[in-house]
Amino acid sequence: MAKSTRNTGKPWTPADVKQLKDLAKGNTPTRVAGLKLGRTEAAVYKKASEEGISLAPTNQSPYGTKKK
């Protein structure tokens, strides 16, 4: 069973959705985004899916190397 969080059962506000978009854009892990939003990881995945927000990390070269 999922843990209860401070926003469990509350509707998402436009500010919550904007913060989710910003966190997703910054490659924030879903678990961390959930903690910042006071939501479960599953709730973050569901809302991102509903809003068309991609939670997939952007491809970044490891160790600071760049493709030429």
C-alpha positions in Angstrom: 0.0 0.0 0.0 1.3 3.5 -0.9 2.3 5.8 1.9 0.0 8.7 2.7 1.4 12.1 1.8 0.3 15.7 2.6 -1.6 16.1 -0.7 -3.2 12.6 -0.9 -6.7 12.8 -2.3 -6.4 16.5 -3.1 -6.9 17.7 -6.6 -3.8 19.0 -8.6 -3.6 22.7 -8.8 -2.3 24.5 -11.9 0.7 25.5 -9.7 1.4 21.8 -8.9 1.2 20.9 -12.6 3.7 23.8 -13.5 6.1 22.6 -10.8 5.8 19.1 -12.1 6.7 20.3 -15.6 9.7 22.3 -14.3 10.9 19.3 -12.3 10.6 17.0 -15.3 12.4 19.5 -17.5 15.3 19.5 -14.9 15.6 15.7 -15.0 14.4 15.4 -11.4 13.9 11.8 -10.4 10.2 10.9 -10.1 10.6 9.9 -6.4 12.2 13.3 -5.6 9.5 15.1 -7.6 6.9 13.3 -5.6 8.5 14.3 -2.3 8.7 17.9 -3.4 5.0 17.9 -4.5 3.8 16.0 -1.5 2.5 13.2 -3.8 3.3 9.5 -4.3 5.5 8.4 -7.1 2.5 6.7 -8.7 0.5 9.9 -8.6 3.4 11.8 -10.3 3.5 9.2 -13.1 -0.3 9.3 -13.5 -0.5 13.1 -13.7 2.5 13.3 -16.0 0.8 10.8 -18.3 -2.5 12.8 -18.2 -0.7 16.1 -19.0 1.6 14.6 -21.6 4.7 15.4 -19.6 7.7 13.2 -20.4 9.5 11.9 -17.3 12.2 10.1 -19.3 15.7 11.6 -18.7 17.2 13.5 -21.5 20.2 11.8 -23.1 23.3 13.3 -21.6 26.9 12.2 -22.3 28.5 10.6 -19.2 31.4 12.2 -17.4 31.0 15.5 -19.1 32.2 14.2 -22.5 30.6 15.7 -25.6 29.9 14.2 -29.0 31.7 15.8 -31.9 
